[in-house]
Each structure stands twice: as C-alpha cells, then as structure tokens.
Amino acid sequence: MRFVIYHVGASGRESADDTQTPWGPTMPLALPEPDQVVMRQREAIVEDLRRLVAPGGIIGDEEGRRAYETDALTAYRRVPLAVALPTSTEEVSRLLRYCHANDIKVVARGAGTSLSGGALPAEDALVIAVSRMTRVLGIDTMNRTATVEVGITNLGISEAVKAQGFFYAPDPSSQLACTLAGNIGMNSGGAHCLKYGVTTNNVLGLKLVLMDGEVIDIGGRHLDAAGYDLMGLIVGSEGQLGIVTEATVRILRAPEGARPMLIGFNSSETAGRCVSAIIGAGIIPVAIEFMDKPAIQVCEAFAKAGYPTDAEALLIIEVEGSTEEIADLLNVIGGIAGRFAPSVLRISQSAEQSAAIWKGRKSAFGAIGRISDYYCMDGTIPLGKLGAVLVAISQICDKHGLKVANIFHAGDGNLHPLILYDANDEAEAERAEKAGEEILELCVTSGGCLTGEHGVGIEKRDLMRVQFTETDLAAQMRIKTVFDPKWLLNPAKVFPLDGRETALEAA
Amino acid sequence: MSVLSNMRPVDEREFARVLAEAAATGTPLEISGGGSKQSIGRPMQTSATVSAKAMRGITLYEPSEMVMSARAGTSLSQIESDLADHGQMLAFEPAELGPLMGGEPGQATIGGVFATNFSGARRVSIGAARDHLLGVRAINGRGEIFKSGGRVMKNVTGYDLCRGLSGSWGTLAVLSEVTFKVLPMPEDTATLVLLGLPDEFAVEALCSAMSSPFEVSGAVHLQAALAARLEHAGLSSQGKAVTALRVENFTKSVRYRTDRIKNLLKAYGDIHELDRDNSLLVWGELRRLSVLRGGEGPVWRISTAPAAGPKVVAAISAYMDCRAFYDWSGGLVWIEVLATTDAGAADVRRVIATHGGHTTLIHAAPEVRAAVEVFQPLEPGLERLSRKLKAAFDPAGILNPGRMYPGF
C-alpha cells in the first residue's frame, strides 16, 4: 500500500517505491554529513538490531530500506541505515537503549505522510516505524477515552469507536493513512479543529520511551496531568524528545447530524470578510474551508462535488446538530453571507452531497497533484489580514512566473497556498521554493507563523529565525537537551543546524 | 542601588533585569500575580517577592478573530469585563480561588490564571486554560526574555512552550504577556437539576449526559452537606444532594437539548430546570467555589477518570470524614476533610494510587503544607525530567523554588 498521497505530481514521481531516479533538482537545504563510523559498521549494527526485536522486525537490505527513503516531502531522499518495525513498547525501548549506547541516530516514523520532511531519514540513522503497533487497547465510553497503540491510523481510531456512536476529533486530510504517532509528533489539526481543537487538545495520556530506553507514563484517563505539562511539550515536538508508543485520547459523541453549505463569492477578500462576520456574530461552525478559483476548478473536475466553478472564492461551512438546529444555523449563516453578495449559496441536500463536498476538499491536494507538481505551504495568519495576504501571495507567485491555488482552513487562518511548478524544470523548482519562503515570511510579518499544522521538519528549519530570536530558539533547544542530551532523535530537523551550541549546556 | 529593591517591575525588561540580578546573586524569589492563589503550594524560603501586577494592560483584542493579548498583571476582572462588552468570554471559565483562600474576589491576574492552569466547569467540554493559550512572552530564570506561539489559532512552529509553561506555577519562567483564544458567550443557558442522588448514580447520570450529542457544558454533583452551603436558596434549602447539568447554546437549541437530556435521564428521578438567570447565579458561585468556604478543614483537589470519582470518594471516606463536590462529570473532585496534622495525605494518596489520577492539597495550614507533599508526588522518571526541565529554564533555582516540589 502506498502512503505517499501528497506532493505527487504530473511528472510521475509519485510513489515511495519508485526507485528509478533520484529526485532531479538539487534542493538547497543542507543535511548533516552522515557519521562514517556508524556507516562503516552498518552490517554489524543490523545484526545487533535483529537480536532486539521479533523475527522480521528489522529491514537491512537495500531495496527494503529504500522504501523508507522519504516521506511526503519527496524532494528529499536518504536511504536509512536500517529500518525497525517494533511490535511493542519493550522492543522500542530495547532499540533506543542500544542506539543510545552506540551513538546511533534515530528517526521515528508513522505512515510517512509528513509534508515537511519530518520523517525524512538519514543515512546514519535507524528508522523506527511504529506501523505494526496498531492495537486498540481499550475503549471507555463512560469516561470518553480510547487507549491505542500509536501506529493506528487517525481514521482507525474513529472507526474503532464508531459502533458506540463516538469519534476522534482531529481530522487531517491524510487521515486515511496518517498515524496517531505522526499526529502526536506534528500536533496535527484538520478541517474540524475550529470547534474541536488540534491533537494536543485531544490527548490525555502518553506512554513515552526516552532515548536511553526508559519508559515513562504521562497523564491517563483523567484531565490535566500532574506536574509540569510534559505532554504539552511532547505533542508537536516532531519526534525529537522521545518515541510515543501508546496514547489515551479523548473521544467525543458524534453529533446528531452535520451538513455543509457552499457559498461562492466574486472575490477572495469578500469571502474573508464573510468569515469574520460569521465568527463576529457568535457562531462557531465546526468547519469553515476556503478555496480560490484555481482550486475550485481542479477539485470539481476531480470530485464532481457541485462546486461553483465560476466563483472566485468558495467557502464550505459545516454546522452540526439536529436536523432542525442545522437548518436554523445554516439559515442564519446564509443571512450573514447574503450581506456579502454571494454568487452562489447552496445547502447540501443529502448525505451523498455532503460526502462529495468533503471528498472534494479532502482530496484537493491529490487532485491538484494530478495536473501539476506543487509545493504546499502551511502558514497561518490573523484572519483580518486575509484579503491583503492573498493579494500579496498572488503577487509573489506572479513575480516568480508561477501559478498558485489557495486552499485553507479559513476559520483559523491556516493557509495552504499550493505553488504550481514543473519539477522537471530545475530553475522553476528553485523559484517555487523561493516563492514559498517569501510567502512564509509574509505570514510571519503579517502576525502569523511559519506552520499551522504540517510542522517545521526539514522544510522550514532554516526559516525559524524569521519567526524566532536566538533566545527563543535556545529556550526550545534546551528542552531537547533535557529529553535527549546527545541529540540523537531526529536531529537534522526543526532547528537551524548552526547555533545549536547554546542548548547543549542545559543537561 | 540593587535592582532587587524594585519588587513591582512595570515592564518585562525591568522584570528581566531583576531576575538576571537574582540569578547572578543566587537570590531565591517568590513570583506573584494578584496573590489570590499565594497560599497554594509548599511554603517557600525566599528572600523577596516580585509581583507581575504592575505589568498590565490589554495589548490586543480582535473580537472577530476571537483573540486577546494582555500583559500578565492585567486583572481577570478587567479582561472578563472587556470581553463581556463584546459578548465574549474566557471559555474555560477560570476557577476563582481567592475567596476560598480567605481573600477578596476579583484579585486574580491573567498571568496567574495560565501559570496555574485552573479551569472551571466548562473545562470538561471545551478544554482547560492551557488549551486556550495561543502565545506567551516570558522571562526565564536567566533573565532572558523569550516568546513562543503567537496570536493565531493554529501554530506548530517549534516546541509548544505555551503548554509547557501552563501550570508550572512560576517555577520555570515568569509570564509577561499572554495571548489567548476567546469565545462568544452563549445566547442562552439552562440547568437541569436532580435531587438526592447517591454519588455513584449521580456521576453515572452525568457521564451518560456527557456521552450524549447534546453538548453539556457543565456537569457537577454536590453531596448534601455541601449543597446546603449553596448561596442559591432554592437549592440549598432542599436538604439533598444536588446534581446539575448545564446546556448553553442558542435559545431554541437549549430548549431542544434540555428536553432530550430530560428524556435521557428520566430514570434517575424528577428533573427540575433552572432558567438562564438562576443558572448564571449557580454556575457563578460554583466557579467561586462557594460551597467549599465556611468549612474548617483542609481541601484536596483530585483529578481522576470521571467514573472513578465516586469510588475515590468512597475509599477516602473509609479513612476519614469527608465531603465531596464533583465537577467535570465526576473527574474533578474537591473534598473537604477534617483538620489533622497531615490532612489525611497518606490515605488520600494511597487511594489515588489505586484508582489513577492526581491530587493537590489546595487549602491547608502552612505547617501542614510544609509537612506533606502538596502537589502530586511524581514517578521517578517524571521527577528526573521535571528536575532537569527546571534546571534548563532556571539554572540558579531562583523562581519559586520548592513551591511545587522539594528541591526544585
């Protein structure tokens, strides 16, 4: 099964098992030089590792390792030293203890759907993929929790509790493939987090294996863990503080019903003002999604969702409740939207229509990938700056001779501009990356941030100083040193490679 | 003259100078906000108290973006009043502990709210203080000013120090400015009340309502002895345990949803309904913990799985006389026990160890708080990490040393 579902392109390099050609253009981000001592001992290390896990739990052959050489940021590829597929916390602990004792770097991996290179391996690193740890350990509807191994997919949690009428709220677009492990690593969000929050708001307990192999339990089925909020630090730490093997998450009773409506506008700016007006009126829909014209057209061609292809901007707004409550709320929202001269205002009339509307949105990245390579941005901005930022984004892309499609979570200002380019054209690929950087800098100077839900990974690592001072970064890096004094866990990511010295004193 | 003589710095740069000098001279400091929770925690041996109260003022408020920023010393009452002017609120309903501690209401600062992560009844449905924190500016024990997060709703850029500093009681860093998410006030509120239920049935009813699709935003149960202390005469005069569920929404939805919940819980007995005004009174006094005032004994705050709440109380009752107020559908239990030299700590902790969760001795005489662990003792692995985290933020150990745990 292929998990690389984004960042796929018309030029055909769309699967992780496509081993024919290394990726074309030289991408500019530096990766640390692999440790030659470790590289030379590869065979011996693989033999050692095999003794630490159940048979079949270590992949040491070239072809097998190559399947893990990248994630959904396919521009970067590195064949790892070896891949471990543990089946228990004890195995993860043994693996980490060994790597710690032998100074071997480790990259934790869920399904490898990271758009920021969070799961990109290194040639001198062991990949520990939790994809075989998928058990549901307990469902407790009375206390509204589910305890699972983190290799379970995001959607797998909701499927496991569906029969009892519950669901797990965070819903990244890759939810069919992505694992809870990766969601915890990146603090993933999704379309419905406007109402339900992101991963950190929905995790109650963790089982964490530290780099030296020690296993620690944090939190449980109760709210607000004791002592410092270590769980809050671990969620979103991109696999740099430890490897989470089990989690207790909050599950919610599904609403009686949910229904989206489509509202088309003649300009993106008007759509943005409409979003502000809805929220300003005290209504928090469960989701407000935005697409601009290029995105609408591609998604409609793909999903046949009934999107208005002549609109300049489209909002998908979903509300929840009983049939009557939904009708009332959509009516109020329609009334507010009416003040912004919508070109289309259409309420889904059936479960099938609703499913098609969401299918179009959730497969948007894939649909655009069918027509072009693209570079997916993930900045967040204050909602009030939406109009100005969209204009500036199109100016940036014009300047670089590139087209852009905009798709984003409008309720919380999380933008996903997709910069379209031809990956076979080295110069164009470089321009796309340059335009992306400028867009992210624009997000920060507009009062927002570099990444709303995809994570820093390798992709935004060198932009961190746009948002943070050296002191800000030192405060974060010292935390890494507290958990992982040797900096063995996913070390090439998140923090610029230079200037890390200040953090090492902390342990 | 030493900058340490200025104990109410007016801005974060001045505060940073104070902390840098304290770090250089190894001077332990008590960090305070409005002082409403000052008597919570282990008694400290500090040389001076530095207050964040002079760093005040709302620096950003965008109602249509549901975001506000304020300097840490801004009073909670000012923030809530500005929000109310725009029909908005702090959704996590910060618990007001001042009156319980013998102080005046309204003294809390917004910095203290996030530094202690004390959330009220709505926490069970909508999240804690820490879940609403979007960005911080803070000063660590090295006297360095740093920031994390920002003003936008979604932000995964770098490690999440907003969560990391929430609930750290000023032991890692001093918050100088906080940015947080706010929510619209609901159009309408109603409360459903069941009377005289034993704890176990009451919590079962609360859990079953919480597991319905009707978005209950408050789920409490007061044993009869505590219900009798309610200021709301209509409830306190009943002489019975009070179990209450709150529904907040648009008026039509409140009507529909309360009807559905009544139907769901009809097996538990007669269900009474409080209108909006009465609801606001009752949930207002619960937020001020009115029912825990007037008692002589120490007060414990226990967080456990909701369904375990009554079991915890029953087990503690086997050791000592205690009175319980259940919030968060049974998952948060405030218990008042008889005053003894250790406030029953050994027994309370043993019960918690059996059922899972954690407990804090919220209110007790200083000699009791010096004698027993006030915060939940940590497992060795967690304690080691916490100690190292403290050292990373505050290597000289000047920020509220020993307030949470002995030695750091």
Interface residues (C-beta under 8 A of the other chain):
Chain A: D140 T141 M142 N143 R144 T145 G165 F166 M186 N187 G189 C193 L194 G197 V198 T200 N201 L210 E214 V215 I216 D217 I218 G220 R221 H222 L223 D224 A225 A226 G227 Y228 D229 L230 M231 G232 L233 V235 G236 S237 R253 A254 P255 E256 S276 A277 I279 G280 G282 I283 I284 G321 S322 E324 E325 D328 L329 T380 I381 P382 L383 G384 H409 G411 D412 G413 N414 G447 G448 C449 L450 T451 G452 E453 H454 G455 V456 K460 M464 Q467 F468 T469 T471 D472 L473 A474 A475 Q476 R478 I479 K480 T481 V482 F483 V494 A506 A507
Chain B: E62 P63 S64 E65 M66 V67 G87 N117 S119 R123 V124 G127 A128 R130 D131 N140 E144 I145 F146 K147 S148 G150 R151 V152 M153 K154 N155 V156 T157 G158 Y159 D160 L161 C162 R163 G164 L165 S166 G167 S168 L172 L183 P184 M185 E187 C207 M210 S211 S212 P213 F250 K252 S253 Y256 S303 T304 A305 P306 A307 A308 W328 G331 L332 G356 G357 H358 F375 Q376 L378 E379 G381 L382 L385 S386 K388 L389 A391 A392 F393 M404 Y405
